[in-house]
Amino acid sequence: MSANTPQDYRPDPIGDDRVTEAEARRAKANDLAFRDHRRARLAIPSNQEENHFYHDVRPTSFHKGLPHSDTGIVMKAAYEAFVEALSRPVGQNYEFNVPKGTTPLYTNTNTHSPKDLKWRPWESPLAGHYHSLEGPDPDSVAMAPAPRLGRSELCAELAEVYAMALVRDVPFADLAKGSTALPAAGGATVNDLIGELNKLSWFKTTTHEPVTSYPEGPGDKTLNKHENRRRSARWQEGEVELTPESLFRGSAPEVKNGPYLSQFLLIGTGGKSSGTQHKDKTSAPGDTSYEPTDGVITFGAQAIDQRLSPHKKGVDYMTNWAAWLDVQNGLDLKGFDLWEEKRRFITTPRDLATYVHFDQLYQAYFNACLILLENGVPADRGFPNKTGGPSNPHDTRGAFATFGGPHILSLMTEVASRALKAVRRQKFQVHRRGRPEQLAAMLTLADSDKANHLGNAEADFMSMLTELTGNDGKLLGWISAYNEAQNGLKRRHFDVRTSGLPASFPKIPKGRNYLLPMAFPEGSPMHAAYGAGHATVAGACVTMLKAFFEMDDAYGKPVKYRDALHGIELFVSRPAKSSPELSVLEPWTGDSEDVTLEGELNKLAANISIARNMAGVHFYTDYFDSLRMGERIAVGILQEQMLNYTEKVCMTFRSFDGDRLEISTSGGTSVDICINGDCSEHAVKDWWTKHVREFEDTSLDVPAPMLAAAE
């Protein structure tokens, strides 16, 4: 080149060469989503209760908002129209014209006239038909069939949400002690409640053998692999029954260590901005006089307070048949909540239920991400810039647009919408599982004079009753006493007629009101239970955080929580009882050696997901299986994200089952993923389908009449 020839400063590649490279990367993303054999797409059916076992009455299927008889049985024609509208391509029924329940029939308001009470619409019932142009298609991920009626796991799940309802106002710190008294339970304690749960075979191995929901043949009772995973996740390592330390805990590494609540629901960032503590008191953005234990999170020049306004203590809803039936028919009582007068940190299950009643679904993880960023927690050491750990040689390259705050904050929220579409497909187009409030009502019906209205499901409900009341079981009696006390409360905003009710109502004997006390006036949302939106988003968002931030130290050991953030002297557990308003935090005095950064993120996912169970709107399996589906959605997106990078990038993290995942690229169109060091197609496929592959069957969701015709 001549000295007079201008040097070419244009980026390389450019023009057509750049277009060719970009097209190749987009084509590879398409291959990852649809042609990668490592992401096996399996046909996973529902649990067959809708179309085979109980297709005449459907007591376990979701039909809230449809017309029901006075005994709570859905009108058959209405349900079939509902399912047809859910299954048909959107363009053929975009109006979603299906029958609606008549409301209100028995509820009157004290602030509005009855005509102001409205029917609630279903929430995004057709979203599962939509596609995603990033990550797995909603039909490319799946969930195992839900547990079946009359089997051990579903009985345990209902018992657990009953138990959660009884302890909504017990501080989390007192739950672990076990000696706290339960309301309306004649002096019984949390330990007594745990004892009742341990009478069930699902919760205690020495009780008797549990019965599988998925028998391989007549008389088979043996749990399959997935059931055993879900069952063993309930216990502390080495235990064979529930204990105060394992009660209502999550199902991922380290979630049972330390206090019940994740630190990310309590702490703030202190007076920090961009990870730098300002020693002078100039008005720098984000600079405050707050300490981390003040629970205030720096958000630019603004702040987010971890305190909330909790729902009113001791007030639950839908505890008589008329109230339940109105809501089951679709009565909208949203906005009729009662509140405590002062804000405070999350203290009780009711407080946590309040959080998940109104949160934006990625809110808790967004806050956690801000805390991690503001404290300068290193990004994954496999990133090509200075944030990628102390041994990273790229000390001239800071992170911002890539591998910095804007990158992870937008990516983490982005995955939430993909997770929601996928879980909507499971809810409305596949499983259509009824909510806990409905199952509890049908159990109440089974112990009334109208039990025969349950048709061929009556025997299985009686089996559930027998297990819950056997061995001198007291749980249902406590629930009935609690409901009776709730029915004596005067509501400020609305009341439900309790006299002059139709003779067609079930006659519920005294002591046999097993309706599930609900934390929200409107009960559950207007979409099916399985999967859970909160849990799917939790799985996706927390996976993003674990992949983006470094979870291990230089020796490959999990980073201790206190080392990653503020130091042990600021390790907090719960609101201080010395504060009359429960508005300050106190240090944790228990053993914190086994509390890790990864564990607190896993715990955050569990807290938010299980809080929905505490409100009465979800079961444990809704959390367990949805969390893992959300994880796979995130992994799929992370694989495709690797195609954005033109240099070597690697992310390493542990899954919710403890598997070590590594996703990497050398900068071209090849993306590798390894499971516990094994990068083979077989290993990755086994991980991707771990929780669903034993259930694959393309024939099981064919309606029973069609099967008969085929035979």
Secondary structure, 3 states (H helix, E strand, C coil): CCCCCCCCCCCCCCCHHHHHHHHHHHHHHHHHHHCCCCCCCCCCCCCCHHHHHCCCCCCCECCCCCCECCCCCECHHHHHHHHHHHHCCHHHCCCCCCCCCCCCCCEEECCCCHHHCCECCCCCCCHHHCCCCCCCCHHHCCCCCCCCCCCHHHHHHHHHHHHHHHCCCCCHHHHCCCCCECCCCCCCEHHHHHHHHCCCCCCCCCCCCCCCCCCCCCCCCCCCHHHHHHHHCCCCCCCCCCCCCCCCCCCCCCCCCCCCCCHHHCCCCCCEECCEECCCCCCCCCCCCCCHHHCEEEECCEEEECCECCECCCCCECCCHHHHHHHHCCECCCCCCCECCCCECCCCHHHHHHHHHHCCCCHHHHHHHHHHHHCCCCECCCCCCCCCCCCCCCCCCCCECCECHHHHHHHHHHHHHHHHHHHHHHHHHHHCECCHHHHHHHHHHHCCCCHHHHHHHHHHHHHHHHHHHCCCCCHHHHHHHHHHHHHCCCCCCEEECCCCCCCCCCCCCCCCCCCCCECCCCCCCCCCCCCCHHHHHHHHHHHHHHHHECCECCCCCECEHHHHCCCHHHCEEEECCCCCCCCCEEECCCCCCCCEHHHHHHHHHHHHHHHHHHCCCCCHHHHHHHHHHHHHHHHHHHHHHHHHCCCCEEEEEECCCCCEEEEEECCCCCEEEEECCECCHHHHHHHHCCCCHHHCCCCCCCCHHHHHHHC
